[in-house]
Amino acid sequence: MVQALQTEVAKVLGLSNGGKVDPTANFFDLGMDSLMAVELKNRLDSHLEQPIASTVIFEHSTLQALAAHLVERASPTAAQQDSNQASEEPSSPLEPEKTEPITANSDPPALDNSKEHEEDNEEISPDIQQELTALESLLNRS
């Protein structure tokens, strides 16, 4: 598993001659950026013939950690635990809220400048308040 991952990571990083990647080196210390991480994730999806979470490369950012995670994920007991865990977990807080679409003829949403929604009850500076008021009036014109 580690050798196969070394090959894929080397390709994503653009290392010549299938350069060997240190199994304990952090991908991001080797020069991987977020786009490369997505490319690696997509390559792994294709090789594994099943999708992996988009955060896996960030959560397991060395060859050893990623290989261990993928092996554990592939074991039958891990798959059963994952499906049990998925059925117990509530929906993701990252799912977008369902909102009404805004059309050209609809009224813009009202801005809530009340202090009850401010973090740590900090006051809004007069400059920010003036800018919010100006933006609100612009929205009300259309």
MODELLER restraints for C-alpha pairs under 7 A, 6 or more apart:
rsr = mdl.restraints
at = mdl.atoms
rsr.add(forms.Gaussian(group=physical.xy_distance, feature=features.Distance(at['CA:1:A'], at['CA:67:A']), mean=6.05, stdev=0.5))
rsr.add(forms.Gaussian(group=physical.xy_distance, feature=features.Distance(at['CA:2:A'], at['CA:63:A']), mean=6.25, stdev=0.5))
rsr.add(forms.Gaussian(group=physical.xy_distance, feature=features.Distance(at['CA:2:A'], at['CA:64:A']), mean=6.79, stdev=0.5))
rsr.add(forms.Gaussian(group=physical.xy_distance, feature=features.Distance(at['CA:2:A'], at['CA:67:A']), mean=5.89, stdev=0.5))
rsr.add(forms.Gaussian(group=physical.xy_distance, feature=features.Distance(at['CA:5:A'], at['CA:63:A']), mean=6.64, stdev=0.5))
rsr.add(forms.Gaussian(group=physical.xy_distance, feature=features.Distance(at['CA:6:A'], at['CA:20:A']), mean=6.30, stdev=0.5))
rsr.add(forms.Gaussian(group=physical.xy_distance, feature=features.Distance(at['CA:6:A'], at['CA:21:A']), mean=5.72, stdev=0.5))
rsr.add(forms.Gaussian(group=physical.xy_distance, feature=features.Distance(at['CA:7:A'], at['CA:18:A']), mean=6.05, stdev=0.5))
rsr.add(forms.Gaussian(group=physical.xy_distance, feature=features.Distance(at['CA:8:A'], at['CA:40:A']), mean=6.97, stdev=0.5))
rsr.add(forms.Gaussian(group=physical.xy_distance, feature=features.Distance(at['CA:9:A'], at['CA:40:A']), mean=6.78, stdev=0.5))
rsr.add(forms.Gaussian(group=physical.xy_distance, feature=features.Distance(at['CA:10:A'], at['CA:18:A']), mean=5.82, stdev=0.5))
rsr.add(forms.Gaussian(group=physical.xy_distance, feature=features.Distance(at['CA:10:A'], at['CA:19:A']), mean=5.90, stdev=0.5))
rsr.add(forms.Gaussian(group=physical.xy_distance, feature=features.Distance(at['CA:10:A'], at['CA:21:A']), mean=6.70, stdev=0.5))
rsr.add(forms.Gaussian(group=physical.xy_distance, feature=features.Distance(at['CA:11:A'], at['CA:18:A']), mean=6.90, stdev=0.5))
rsr.add(forms.Gaussian(group=physical.xy_distance, feature=features.Distance(at['CA:12:A'], at['CA:36:A']), mean=6.15, stdev=0.5))
rsr.add(forms.Gaussian(group=physical.xy_distance, feature=features.Distance(at['CA:12:A'], at['CA:39:A']), mean=6.95, stdev=0.5))
rsr.add(forms.Gaussian(group=physical.xy_distance, feature=features.Distance(at['CA:12:A'], at['CA:40:A']), mean=6.38, stdev=0.5))
rsr.add(forms.Gaussian(group=physical.xy_distance, feature=features.Distance(at['CA:13:A'], at['CA:32:A']), mean=6.37, stdev=0.5))
rsr.add(forms.Gaussian(group=physical.xy_distance, feature=features.Distance(at['CA:23:A'], at['CA:62:A']), mean=6.17, stdev=0.5))
rsr.add(forms.Gaussian(group=physical.xy_distance, feature=features.Distance(at['CA:23:A'], at['CA:63:A']), mean=4.63, stdev=0.5))
rsr.add(forms.Gaussian(group=physical.xy_distance, feature=features.Distance(at['CA:23:A'], at['CA:64:A']), mean=5.38, stdev=0.5))
rsr.add(forms.Gaussian(group=physical.xy_distance, feature=features.Distance(at['CA:24:A'], at['CA:62:A']), mean=5.57, stdev=0.5))
rsr.add(forms.Gaussian(group=physical.xy_distance, feature=features.Distance(at['CA:24:A'], at['CA:63:A']), mean=6.41, stdev=0.5))
rsr.add(forms.Gaussian(group=physical.xy_distance, feature=features.Distance(at['CA:24:A'], at['CA:64:A']), mean=6.21, stdev=0.5))
rsr.add(forms.Gaussian(group=physical.xy_distance, feature=features.Distance(at['CA:25:A'], at['CA:62:A']), mean=5.65, stdev=0.5))
rsr.add(forms.Gaussian(group=physical.xy_distance, feature=features.Distance(at['CA:26:A'], at['CA:61:A']), mean=5.41, stdev=0.5))
rsr.add(forms.Gaussian(group=physical.xy_distance, feature=features.Distance(at['CA:26:A'], at['CA:62:A']), mean=4.81, stdev=0.5))
rsr.add(forms.Gaussian(group=physical.xy_distance, feature=features.Distance(at['CA:27:A'], at['CA:61:A']), mean=5.49, stdev=0.5))
rsr.add(forms.Gaussian(group=physical.xy_distance, feature=features.Distance(at['CA:27:A'], at['CA:62:A']), mean=5.83, stdev=0.5))
rsr.add(forms.Gaussian(group=physical.xy_distance, feature=features.Distance(at['CA:37:A'], at['CA:57:A']), mean=6.15, stdev=0.5))
rsr.add(forms.Gaussian(group=physical.xy_distance, feature=features.Distance(at['CA:41:A'], at['CA:54:A']), mean=6.71, stdev=0.5))
rsr.add(forms.Gaussian(group=physical.xy_distance, feature=features.Distance(at['CA:41:A'], at['CA:57:A']), mean=6.85, stdev=0.5))
rsr.add(forms.Gaussian(group=physical.xy_distance, feature=features.Distance(at['CA:45:A'], at['CA:51:A']), mean=4.72, stdev=0.5))
rsr.add(forms.Gaussian(group=physical.xy_distance, feature=features.Distance(at['CA:45:A'], at['CA:52:A']), mean=6.14, stdev=0.5))
rsr.add(forms.Gaussian(group=physical.xy_distance, feature=features.Distance(at['CA:60:A'], at['CA:66:A']), mean=4.90, stdev=0.5))
rsr.add(forms.Gaussian(group=physical.xy_distance, feature=features.Distance(at['CA:72:A'], at['CA:78:A']), mean=6.12, stdev=0.5))
rsr.add(forms.Gaussian(group=physical.xy_distance, feature=features.Distance(at['CA:73:A'], at['CA:79:A']), mean=6.12, stdev=0.5))
rsr.add(forms.Gaussian(group=physical.xy_distance, feature=features.Distance(at['CA:108:A'], at['CA:139:A']), mean=6.37, stdev=0.5))
rsr.add(forms.Gaussian(group=physical.xy_distance, feature=features.Distance(at['CA:108:A'], at['CA:140:A']), mean=6.82, stdev=0.5))
rsr.add(forms.Gaussian(group=physical.xy_distance, feature=features.Distance(at['CA:111:A'], at['CA:136:A']), mean=6.99, stdev=0.5))
rsr.add(forms.Gaussian(group=physical.xy_distance, feature=features.Distance(at['CA:115:A'], at['CA:121:A']), mean=6.52, stdev=0.5))
